[in-house]
Each structure stands twice: as C-alpha cells, then as structure tokens.
Amino acid sequence: MDNSFLPKAISTVTEAIAADNAQEYEQALALYRKALEYFMTGLKYEKNPATKQTIMDRVEGYMKRAELLRGILDKQAEAKAGMGRGGSGGGGSATASASDAKDTGIDEEKKKLRGALAGAVVSEKPNVKWDDVAGLEAAKSALKEAVILPARFPQLFTGKRRPWKGILLYGPPGTGKSYLAKAVATESDAVFFAVSSSDLVSKWQGESEKLVRNLFELAREHPRSIIFIDEIDSMCGSRSEGENDSARRIKTEFLVQMQGVGNTHDGLLVLGATNVPWELDPAMRRRFEKRIYIPLPEAPARANMFQIHLGDTSNTLSDHNYSELGELSEGCSGSDISVITREALMEPLRKCQAAKQFIPDAQGMLTPADKYPNCPHCPMQLTSDPAGKKYPPCPKCKAVRVSLYDVPTEKLVVPDVSFADFKSALQRSGASVSPDELTRFTEWTREFGQEGS
C-alpha cells in the first residue's frame, strides 16, 4: 500500500510551523494536531525501522510544542475572561487583552529559548592567566586590545578608535585556541558565553536562528560580554546549493547579528575558533576583523609548556633539561606536550610496579630499586631462602625483596620524575600534526590572516 499519510503530515506540519512563527498560535495548534494524526496513521504502514524511529522523534517534539501552544492559548483565554469580569467590555480593552496575551506567548517562548542557553554562560572563572599561555604574544596582545583595555581605560577608545569586535583564532588542533579563550574568560570582567553547535542547533524548524538571535540579545543586555564560539566552521561553513534550508537560515542570522556587532558601542566581542578556516563562509570570514593564526609552539615555548604541565610534581629536571626537551619535541603542539608530560609522569609508577626490591631510608620509607641495587650482596639474597616464602633484607644496603603490593601504603616513596622518563615518553608519543596541514595554514594566513606568535 502506498503510504500517502507521511507526505501529508510533512506538508501540514510545515504550515503549522509557519503559523507558529507568525504567532498565529490557534491556527498553529490546529495544524499541529492534524499533522500528528497523519503521522500516527502513517506509522502503521511504515516498514523501515530507522524511518519509524525518526518519525517518532519528530512526533514527540511536535507534541511538546502543541502542548506549549495550548498552555499559551489557555492563558490568553483566562486573560480575556478576566477582562470580561472587570466589566469594561470596551473594544479598546479587548484589543489590549489580546495584545497582552500575545506578549505572554512571546515572553514564554523567549524564556524557553534563554533557558536553553543558560548552560552557555560561564559563571566560574577557569583560572587560566595570561602567563599560563606560553608564547602567542601577538594573539594575547590583540585579545588585550579587545577585552582588557576598553574596560580599564575607556578614554583610549574615543572617536573613530574602537576595540576589535570580532576575532577569529585558527590553527592546527591542540595549539591553544580554547586555552586562550579560557584566559580571556579569567582575565576579563566581561560576561563570558561559551557556545558550540550543540547549544544552537535545534531539531525544531525555525528555532535554531531564534537561539542565535536570543544569544546575541542576551549578551547585549550586559555592559561587557564575550561570545566564544568553538568550532565555528560547523555552523558557518561555506554556503552551497545542496545545503538544507535550516543551515542556511542559521548562517544568515549569524551574519545579521555579527553585522550589528561592529556598528554599535554595545561592549560585545565575538571570539571564534576553528581548525579549518578555509571552510568558513566568506561573508562570515569578513565579519571577523582580526584573524589570528595560532601556530605550533617554538622551542622556548615548548620548554615552558613542559614546565607548566609538570607543575609542582617532584622532579630532577634542570633548566638545561627543559631546553633540551623543547628541542627534542619539534613539531609537537601544546596538546601533544600535555600528553607527553602525562606519559612521563606515569614512568615512576611503572618503576614501582616493576620493582622486585625496595631500599629503605633512615626513616624506614621504601623506594623502588631499578632491577637490583648496586650492591654485591643483593644477588646472594635472591637464593638465600630456598622455601621462597620471604627474603631477608640485604645485610649491607638493607634492600628488601618484596613486590609493590607487599609494601605498606604509608611506607612507599614514589621516585622523582627524571629527564630519562621524558625521553622515554617522547619515543612513545610524538607530533599529531603533519607538515602538509601546516602548509595549508601558512598559505591561508598569507592571504587572509596574521601570525599570532
């Protein structure tokens, strides 16, 4: 049997959405109900399980929207009844009641959309300072011009001198674009919105662009705001003939809102990040006045990153060792260095697990010995107990023949991280960015951007 109910359902729900967007809620509710009937009937004849599941997901959403509209209409009816009991009965009052009811519906919808954006507001500072970002001096300088200086010294920005309103950070994965954004959130006194495509893309037709518009409206309600959009290429890629209508409307709304950012003194900065800047729509690329390349770190920056990632963990590395690590890690990104450091930090734990003997100090704390201590008496202890139950401590160096899991928890001393541990980690973990990728970034920077280091 030809399932003609689903095309009817799609056609009807399209009309419902159009009426909904036009705020003709009564008509929209009737159309939603009619569309739901078509959908439910069509499900009986649909054989494809994947299609069935898709339809059910949409039906659930349309039901929720229909329930919301019914609530709005009920409130409108209550408002009209209240005006009737008031005894005025005038045409002007009826008009006012309808207007109030309409405003109530709009407020309900705006409240719902803003509720969906609540998670984008960064309420706690990430605690990343400018000094925590190794290198990237040009990028930090541009961000300070756009964020710090206008707030602290507003007299610097008068007349035609205005702070940057759109900054795009681009570069290979793991070079610190999001980390820079965290530093901006920490160092500025602005309200920080961190959004991604999952926050702004909705399954409801027409709702995604409303979310974009409400995001910008919400940001403009504060004296100073920053909107950080990670992986902006996922929402604002180049427009093409084959893309769906919803994606095109989202881009259009972004372009409209971004166009308004530069024309008013609204204290709003839009900060974007992407690993593929060449996929951005040309019109969106133009909206970002500053396009800053975040390249792979140089050797001194890499050496500094090793120190930052190692932090206060007990180690035996010297300044020369850090410089040598900076040279040995050629081609590594900040993210790669983080992984290498974590790998090196695990080496002392592996020594503890592999150790067969532990050497006590003056306080009786036990440190794992690499293989066996440099003591001629220790090898004899390996065969001194034929029963194999327990080896006595070495009479000279006092090494104890036990495994890690036989050492009392409070007695174990973890070895310091050494330069050899980092060299071992570098052999297992290396660069994650290929030279071919870097060539493409260099060419794009030459044409559209500027260096950030």
C-alpha positions in Angstrom: 0.0 0.0 0.0 1.3 3.5 -0.9 1.8 5.4 2.3 0.5 8.8 1.4 0.0 9.9 5.0 3.6 10.9 5.7 3.8 13.5 2.8 0.5 14.9 4.1 1.9 15.1 7.6 5.1 16.9 6.5 3.1 19.4 4.4 0.7 20.1 7.3 3.5 20.4 9.9 5.3 22.9 7.6 2.1 25.0 7.6 1.9 24.7 11.4 5.5 25.9 11.8 4.8 28.9 9.5 1.7 29.8 11.6 3.7 29.3 14.8 6.5 31.7 13.6 3.8 34.2 12.6 2.5 33.9 16.2 -0.9 32.7 15.0 -1.0 30.2 17.8 -4.6 29.0 17.5 -4.2 28.1 13.8 -0.8 26.5 14.5 -2.2 24.3 17.3 -4.9 23.0 15.0 -2.4 22.3 12.2 0.0 20.5 14.6 -2.9 18.3 15.8 -3.9 17.5 12.2 -0.2 16.7 11.3 0.1 14.4 14.3 -2.9 12.4 13.2 -1.3 12.0 9.8 2.0 11.0 11.3 0.4 8.4 13.6 -1.6 6.9 10.8 1.4 6.8 8.5 3.4 4.9 11.2 1.0 1.9 10.8 2.1 1.4 7.2 5.8 2.3 7.5 8.1 -0.8 7.3 11.6 0.8 7.7 12.6 0.7 11.4 15.0 3.7 11.0 12.3 5.8 9.4 9.9 4.8 12.1 12.3 6.0 14.8 12.9 9.3 13.0 9.2 9.9 12.7 8.6 9.1 16.4 11.4 11.5 17.5 9.7 14.3 15.4 6.2 13.4 16.7 7.4 13.7 20.3 8.8 17.1 19.6 5.7 18.3 17.8 3.5 17.0 20.7 5.6 19.1 23.2 5.2 22.2 21.0 1.5 21.6 20.7 1.2 21.3 24.5 3.1 24.6 24.9 0.8 26.4 22.5 -2.2 25.0 24.3 -0.9 26.5 27.5 -0.3 29.8 25.8 -3.9 29.8 24.4 -5.3 28.9 27.8 -3.6 31.8 29.4 -4.9 34.1 26.7 -8.5 32.8 27.4 -8.0 33.4 31.1 -6.9 36.9 30.4 -9.9 37.6 28.2 -12.2 36.2 30.8 -10.6 38.4 33.5 -11.2 41.5 31.3 -14.8 40.4 30.8 -15.4 40.1 34.6 -13.8 43.6 35.0 -17.0 45.0 33.3 -15.3 47.3 30.9 -16.3 45.4 27.8 -14.8 48.1 25.5 -13.2 47.4 22.2 -10.0 49.0 23.4 -9.8 46.7 26.4 -10.4 43.7 24.2 -7.6 44.8 22.0 -5.3 45.4 25.0 -6.2 41.9 26.3 -5.3 40.3 23.0 -2.1 42.3 22.9 -1.2 41.2 26.5 -1.9 37.6 25.7 0.2 37.8 22.6 3.1 39.3 24.7 2.6 36.5 27.2 3.2 33.9 24.5 6.2 35.7 23.2 7.7 36.0 26.7 7.1 32.3 27.3 8.9 31.4 24.2 11.8 33.8 24.9 12.0 32.4 28.4 12.2 28.8 27.0 14.9 29.8 24.5 17.0 31.6 27.1 16.7 28.6 29.4 18.3 26.5 26.6 21.2 29.0 26.5 21.7 29.0 30.3 24.4 26.4 30.1 26.5 28.6 27.8 27.1 31.3 30.5 30.5 30.6 32.2 29.7 31.5 35.8 33.1 30.4 37.3 36.4 31.7 36.1 38.6 28.9 34.5 41.6 30.2 36.5 43.9 30.4 33.4 46.1 33.5 33.5 47.9 35.2 30.6 51.2 33.9 31.9 49.9 30.3 31.7 49.7 30.6 27.9 53.2 30.0 26.6 54.2 32.2 23.6 51.5 33.6 21.3 52.3 37.1 22.2 50.6 38.7 19.2 47.4 36.8 19.9 47.4 37.8 23.6 48.1 41.4 22.6 45.2 41.5 20.2 42.9 40.0 22.9 44.0 42.5 25.5 43.3 45.3 23.0 39.8 44.0 22.5 38.9 42.9 26.1 41.1 44.4 28.8 42.0 47.9 27.6 38.4 49.1 26.7 37.2 48.1 30.2 40.1 49.6 32.2 40.9 52.6 30.0 37.7 53.7 28.2 39.3 57.1 27.4 41.6 55.3 25.0 38.7 54.4 22.7 37.0 57.6 21.7 36.1 59.0 18.3 37.0 56.6 15.5 39.2 54.4 17.7 37.2 51.4 18.6 38.2 48.0 20.1 38.0 44.9 17.9 34.5 43.3 17.8 35.3 40.0 16.0 38.4 37.9 16.4 39.0 34.5 14.8 41.6 32.2 16.3 42.6 29.5 13.8 45.4 26.9 13.6 46.1 23.1 13.9 44.4 21.1 16.6 45.9 21.4 20.1 47.7 24.7 19.7 45.9 26.5 22.5 42.9 28.3 20.9 40.4 27.2 23.5 43.1 27.7 26.2 43.4 31.3 25.1 39.7 31.7 25.4 39.9 30.4 29.0 42.5 33.1 29.7 40.2 35.8 28.3 37.3 34.5 30.5 39.6 34.6 33.6 41.3 37.9 33.0 38.3 40.0 31.8 35.4 41.4 33.8 33.0 40.6 31.0 30.2 38.0 31.0 31.6 35.1 29.1 29.3 32.9 26.8 31.0 29.7 25.6 28.8 28.0 22.9 29.1 25.2 20.4 26.9 23.9 17.6 25.0 21.6 20.1 23.8 24.7 22.0 22.5 26.5 18.9 21.2 23.8 16.6 17.7 22.6 17.3 15.6 19.9 15.7 12.7 22.4 15.5 12.4 24.2 12.3 13.0 27.9 12.8 14.2 27.6 16.4 18.0 27.5 15.7 18.0 31.0 14.3 15.9 32.2 17.3 18.5 30.7 19.6 21.2 32.6 17.8 19.2 35.9 18.0 18.5 35.4 21.7 22.1 34.6 22.4 23.2 38.0 21.0 20.3 39.8 22.7 21.2 38.2 26.0 24.9 39.2 25.5 24.0 42.8 24.7 22.0 43.1 27.9 25.3 43.2 29.8 27.7 46.2 29.8 30.6 43.9 28.6 30.1 40.5 27.0 32.2 37.9 25.1 30.7 35.2 23.0 33.1 32.4 22.3 32.1 30.0 19.5 34.3 26.9 19.4 34.5 25.0 16.0 32.6 27.8 14.3 33.1 26.2 10.9 30.5 23.6 11.9 27.7 26.3 11.8 29.1 28.9 9.5 30.7 26.9 6.7 30.6 28.0 3.0 27.1 28.2 1.6 26.3 25.8 -1.2 23.3 24.9 -3.4 23.0 21.5 -1.8 22.7 22.6 1.9 19.4 22.4 3.7 17.2 25.5 4.4 17.7 25.3 8.1 21.6 25.5 7.9 21.3 28.5 5.5 18.9 30.4 7.9 21.4 29.8 10.8 24.2 31.3 8.8 22.0 34.2 7.7 21.1 35.0 11.3 24.8 34.8 12.4 25.7 37.3 9.6 22.9 39.7 10.6 23.9 39.6 14.2 27.6 39.9 13.5 27.0 42.8 11.2 25.3 44.6 14.1 28.2 44.0 16.5 30.6 46.4 14.8 28.1 49.3 14.3 27.2 50.0 17.9 29.1 50.6 21.2 27.5 47.5 22.8 30.6 46.2 24.5 30.3 42.8 22.8 33.2 40.8 21.4 32.6 37.7 19.3 35.5 35.2 19.6 35.6 32.3 17.2 37.9 29.3 17.0 38.4 26.8 14.1 40.9 24.2 12.8 39.7 24.6 9.2 39.4 28.4 8.5 39.2 27.8 4.7 35.8 26.1 5.2 34.3 29.3 6.7 31.7 31.2 4.6 33.5 34.3 3.0 30.9 36.6 4.4 31.4 35.2 7.9 35.2 35.5 7.5 34.8 39.2 6.7 32.8 39.7 10.0 35.9 38.7 11.9 38.1 41.8 11.7 41.1 40.1 13.2 42.1 36.6 12.0 45.0 35.3 14.1 47.0 32.2 13.3 47.8 30.1 16.4 50.8 28.1 15.1 52.7 25.2 16.6 54.9 26.5 19.5 58.5 27.3 19.1 61.3 25.5 21.1 61.4 28.1 24.0 57.6 28.0 24.3 57.6 24.2 24.2 60.2 24.2 27.0 58.0 26.5 29.0 55.0 24.2 28.4 56.8 21.2 29.8 57.5 23.2 33.0 53.8 24.4 33.2 52.4 20.9 32.7 54.9 19.3 35.2 53.9 21.9 37.8 54.9 21.2 41.3 55.4 17.4 40.8 58.7 16.3 42.4 61.3 16.0 39.7 65.1 16.1 39.0 65.0 18.2 35.8 67.3 21.2 35.4 66.8 24.3 33.2 69.1 22.7 30.6 66.9 19.6 30.6 63.8 21.7 29.9 65.6 23.5 27.0 66.7 20.1 25.6 63.1 18.8 25.8 62.0 21.9 23.9 64.4 21.0 21.1 63.5 17.3 21.1 59.8 18.0 20.8 60.0 19.7 17.4 56.6 19.7 15.6 54.6 19.0 18.8 51.5 21.1 19.7 50.6 22.2 23.2 48.2 19.3 23.4 50.9 16.8 22.3 53.2 18.2 25.0 50.5 17.7 27.6 50.2 14.0 26.6 54.0 13.5 26.6 54.2 15.0 30.1 51.4 12.8 31.4 53.2 9.8 29.9 56.4 10.8 31.7 54.5 11.2 34.9 53.4 7.6 34.7 57.0 6.3 34.5 57.7 6.4 38.3 54.5 4.4 38.8 55.7 1.8 36.3 59.0 1.6 38.2 57.1 0.9 41.4 55.1 -1.9 39.7 58.2 -3.5 38.1 60.4 -3.3 41.1 61.4 -6.5 42.9 63.4 -4.8 45.7 62.8 -1.6 47.7 65.5 0.3 49.6 64.7 1.9 52.9 65.9 5.3 54.0 66.8 6.4 57.5 63.1 6.8 58.4 62.2 3.4 57.0 60.5 4.7 53.9 60.8 2.4 50.9 61.9 3.5 47.4 61.9 1.0 44.4 65.2 -0.1 43.1 65.9 -0.3 39.4 66.3 -4.1 39.0 68.6 -4.6 41.9 70.7 -2.1 43.9 74.3 -1.6 43.2 75.3 -3.9 46.0 77.3 -7.2 45.6 75.4 -8.8 48.4 71.9 -8.4 47.0 72.1 -11.1 44.3 73.0 -13.6 47.1 69.8 -12.8 48.9 67.8 -14.0 45.9 68.6 -17.6 46.6 69.2 -17.4 50.4 65.7 -18.7 51.2 65.0 -22.0 49.3 61.4 -22.1 50.6 60.7 -18.9 48.7 58.5 -17.6 51.5 60.4 -14.5 52.4 63.8 -13.0 51.6 65.6 -11.3 54.5 66.9 -7.7 53.9 70.4 -7.3 52.5 72.8 -7.1 55.4 74.8 -4.3 53.6 72.3 -2.0 51.8 69.2 -3.2 53.6 67.2 -3.7 50.4 64.0 -5.6 51.0 62.9 -8.3 48.5 59.2 -7.5 48.1 56.7 -6.5 45.3 54.9 -3.2 45.3 51.7 -4.8 46.7 53.6 -6.0 49.7 54.8 -2.5 50.7 52.7 -0.8 53.3 50.8 2.2 51.8 52.3 4.7 54.2 55.9 3.5 53.6 56.0 3.9 49.8 58.1 6.8 48.3 57.4 7.5 44.6 60.6 8.2 42.7 61.1 11.7 41.2 60.3 12.3 37.6 63.5 12.4 35.6 64.8 13.6 32.3 65.1 9.9 31.2 61.4 9.5 31.8 60.6 12.3 29.4 62.9 10.9 26.8 61.2 7.6 27.1 57.8 9.3 26.8 58.9 11.2 23.7 59.7 7.9 22.0 56.2 6.6 22.5 54.2 9.9 21.9 55.0 12.3 19.2 53.6 15.0 17.0 50.0 14.8 15.8 50.1 17.4 13.0 51.5 16.6 9.6 53.7 19.0 7.6 51.1 19.1 4.8 48.5 20.5 7.2 50.9 23.3 8.2 51.5 24.3 4.6 47.8 24.9 4.1 47.6 27.1 7.2 50.6 29.1 6.1 49.0 29.8 2.7 45.7 30.8 4.3 47.5 33.1 6.7 49.4 34.7 3.9 46.1 35.5 2.1 43.7 36.3 5.0 45.3 36.3 8.4 48.2 37.3 10.6 50.7 35.5 12.8 49.8 35.0 16.4 53.2 34.1 17.8 
